């Protein structure tokens, strides 16, 4: 692949690839690193037949290869979030309460996404980035006919998990106020 082809590929696919990886990894800097490695690998290819699905497949495989680093970073982020919640013991203003609620909602959404089976999570994130069924199937090594079922199942499980997390959080909040 020559420099002009790589530049075009980068212009066209860098942003969606980084968005996908950021959602997948929860870390923008790490997503940028994986995207850069993906484009370096593209540079080494003579030709790419299905550019977008090839890029997403390579990026997904790089993420799988680095799963241990992902686990360490998640634990570190969870520890930092817990330390921050302890540090902010009493929100003094409504805006702080709103920020805390928003952070809790985001954390619940992340937990719900993380609770999905990997194939479901990846299919959902790729679809969110605009990949079509053929591209998702190729990137994940699945049949095109199974993608609709996979996405429907992933959406249903995501909604169920998120609702269960919300209910659990509401029960804990209600129980901490001591109703008689």
Phi and psi in degrees as a GROMACS rama.xvg file:
@    title "Ramachandran Plot"
@    xaxis  label "Phi"
@    yaxis  label "Psi"
@TYPE xy
-87.6507  172.889  UNK-2
-62.2452  -39.6007  UNK-3
-63.9702  -42.4677  UNK-4
-64.2185  -42.4506  UNK-5
-64.8312  -40.5652  UNK-6
-62.5536  -43.3965  UNK-7
-62.3209  -45.0101  UNK-8
-59.3615  -44.3982  UNK-9
-63.0876  -48.3173  UNK-10
-58.4107  -40.7041  UNK-11
-77.4143  -36.8044  UNK-12
-118.169  -7.73622  UNK-13
-60.5185  -51.8655  UNK-14
-60.4631  -49.9428  UNK-15
-64.4325  -34.5903  UNK-16
-66.741  -44.0604  UNK-17
-65.5482  -39.7096  UNK-18
-59.9931  -47.9629  UNK-19
-58.064  -48.4845  UNK-20
-66.8725  -35.9513  UNK-21
-64.073  -43.4409  UNK-22
-65.0012  -38.1254  UNK-23
-69.0141  -41.5249  UNK-24
-99.1812  -23.5431  UNK-25
75.2471  16.4491  UNK-26
-147.377  107.817  UNK-27
-61.7177  -42.921  UNK-28
-61.8771  -43.7719  UNK-29
-64.9783  -39.6182  UNK-30
-59.934  -41.934  UNK-31
-61.8917  -41.8258  UNK-32
-62.1759  -46.4275  UNK-33
-64.4198  -40.1659  UNK-34
-62.4476  -43.4319  UNK-35
-60.2252  -44.5572  UNK-36
-62.8724  -38.2148  UNK-37
-61.5372  -45.0485  UNK-38
-69.9999  -32.5498  UNK-39
-62.505  -40.4119  UNK-40
-67.2524  -34.4967  UNK-41
-64.209  -37.2992  UNK-42
-59.8588  -32.8148  UNK-43
-77.9836  -9.71477  UNK-44
-87.0259  143.102  UNK-45
-70.0852  -50.3373  UNK-46
-143.811  154.992  UNK-47
-121.943  123.665  UNK-48
-82.1562  -47.2457  UNK-49
-116.101  82.273  UNK-50
-52.2849  -55.3293  UNK-51
-63.7305  -47.1652  UNK-52
-67.4382  -34.1048  UNK-53
-63.1344  -47.4388  UNK-54
-60.5861  -45.524  UNK-55
-67.3713  -36.4122  UNK-56
-66.2353  -45.5128  UNK-57
-62.6877  -45.0544  UNK-58
-61.43  -42.5535  UNK-59
-61.9103  -42.5884  UNK-60
-66.4722  -37.7483  UNK-61
-62.2212  -40.5931  UNK-62
-63.7233  -43.7791  UNK-63
-59.5845  -40.8801  UNK-64
-63.4964  -24.9858  UNK-65
-107.459  26.6543  UNK-66
-58.8259  -37.319  UNK-67
-63.8642  -40.1985  UNK-68
-63.7774  -38.8453  UNK-69
-58.848  -46.8957  UNK-70
-61.0225  -42.9643  UNK-71
-62.763  -43.5113  UNK-72
-65.6696  -40.2207  UNK-73
-61.8537  -44.2084  UNK-74
-61.416  -40.8575  UNK-75
-64.2926  -44.366  UNK-76
-63.8118  -39.5735  UNK-77
-64.4536  -40.3694  UNK-78
-63.7806  -44.552  UNK-79
-62.7392  -40.3995  UNK-80
-64.3123  -41.9991  UNK-81
-64.4692  -41.9833  UNK-82
-62.4523  -40.0588  UNK-83
-66.0808  -40.4391  UNK-84
-64.2209  -38.2497  UNK-85
-66.4835  -39.1266  UNK-86
-65.6306  -37.4049  UNK-87
-96.1423  74.4618  UNK-88
-69.3479  -45.8455  UNK-89
-126.577  108.987  UNK-90
-65.7382  124.992  UNK-91
-83.7834  -24.9687  UNK-92
-127.587  160.202  UNK-93
-60.0246  -37.4479  UNK-94
-61.2663  -35.207  UNK-95
-68.1653  -39.4809  UNK-96
-63.8827  -42.2502  UNK-97
-63.1917  -41.5668  UNK-98
-63.7473  -39.5549  UNK-99
-66.8638  -43.0025  UNK-100
-61.3853  -41.9088  UNK-101
-63.8268  -42.2115  UNK-102
-63.2739  -38.7964  UNK-103
-66.6263  -41.0815  UNK-104
-61.459  -44.6315  UNK-105
-63.5738  -40.6186  UNK-106
-65.0318  -39.5706  UNK-107
-64.1118  -42.3862  UNK-108
-63.2603  -41.7171  UNK-109
-64.035  -43.0808  UNK-110
-63.0283  -39.6918  UNK-111
-64.6635  -42.3802  UNK-112
-65.4401  -43.8851  UNK-113
-64.4203  -26.2435  UNK-114
-74.9583  -16.9338  UNK-115
-69.1526  153.188  UNK-116
-60.1957  148.52  UNK-117
-56.8015  -44.1447  UNK-118
-62.5885  -41.9307  UNK-119
-63.5333  -45.0259  UNK-120
-61.4032  -46.8442  UNK-121
-65.4515  -42.5804  UNK-122
-61.3344  -44.1635  UNK-123
-63.9424  -44.9173  UNK-124
-66.6321  -38.3285  UNK-125
-65.9741  -41.2758  UNK-126
-63.4032  -40.1111  UNK-127
-59.902  -29.7255  UNK-128
-85.3645  2.84616  UNK-129
93.5362  7.11676  UNK-130
-69.2732  141.727  UNK-131
-85.4907  173.156  UNK-132
-57.0979  -40.8245  UNK-133
-62.0496  -43.8746  UNK-134
-67.5656  -41.127  UNK-135
-63.8726  -45.0731  UNK-136
-58.7011  -45.0971  UNK-137
-66.4799  -42.7165  UNK-138
-65.895  -34.6798  UNK-139
-99.4202  -3.39862  UNK-140
70.6913  35.7514  UNK-141
-115.081  167.17  UNK-142
-78.4336  148.068  UNK-143
-59.386  -37.9262  UNK-144
-63.3589  -23.563  UNK-145
-87.9014  -9.44946  UNK-146
-67.3952  -42.4498  UNK-147
-59.4261  -45.1659  UNK-148
-63.9086  -43.713  UNK-149
-60.3689  -46.0091  UNK-150
-66.309  -41.7326  UNK-151
-62.3546  -44.5724  UNK-152
-63.0832  -42.8831  UNK-153
-62.9423  -43.8061  UNK-154
-63.2392  -43.9887  UNK-155
-62.3717  -47.4834  UNK-156
-66.4059  -36.5849  UNK-157
-61.9454  -47.4563  UNK-158
-63.1443  -44.3444  UNK-159
-62.7182  -44.4448  UNK-160
-65.4317  -42.7933  UNK-161
-63.8625  -44.5906  UNK-162
-62.5551  -39.6323  UNK-163
-64.7495  -40.9224  UNK-164
-64.6882  -40.0871  UNK-165
-63.2808  -46.2174  UNK-166
-60.4622  -42.7562  UNK-167
-63.1388  -42.5018  UNK-168
-65.0816  -39.4084  UNK-169
-66.6868  -39.6912  UNK-170
-61.9458  -44.1804  UNK-171
-64.5293  -41.1527  UNK-172
-65.8501  -40.9129  UNK-173
-67.9781  -38.4129  UNK-174
-70.8951  -25.5175  UNK-175
-80.4194  -12.0228  UNK-176
-91.2982  -8.56798  UNK-177
67.8257  61.2253  UNK-178
-70.3398  144.165  UNK-179
